[in-house]
Amino acid sequence: MIPLVKRKISMTISEDVFNDFKGFCEQNGMKMSTKVELMMKEAVKDTTLSKYLGK
């Protein structure tokens, strides 16, 4: 099995957006980093699928 490598990143995000997202994650029992990673995977998947479908 390939070892899972994690990378630390730094982002600049509006404080209001950050606070809303943090609250959303807390209310839904998830880590912010995990949710961001899932959204990034979905964005890449959607983009890849769109290219494949010629959209």
Number of C-alpha atoms within 10 A of each C-alpha: 3 4 5 5 5 6 4 5 5 5 5 6 9 8 9 9 10 13 12 11 15 15 13 14 16 12 9 9 9 12 13 16 11 11 13 12 12 11 12 12 12 12 12 11 12 12 13 12 12 11 10 9 8 7 7
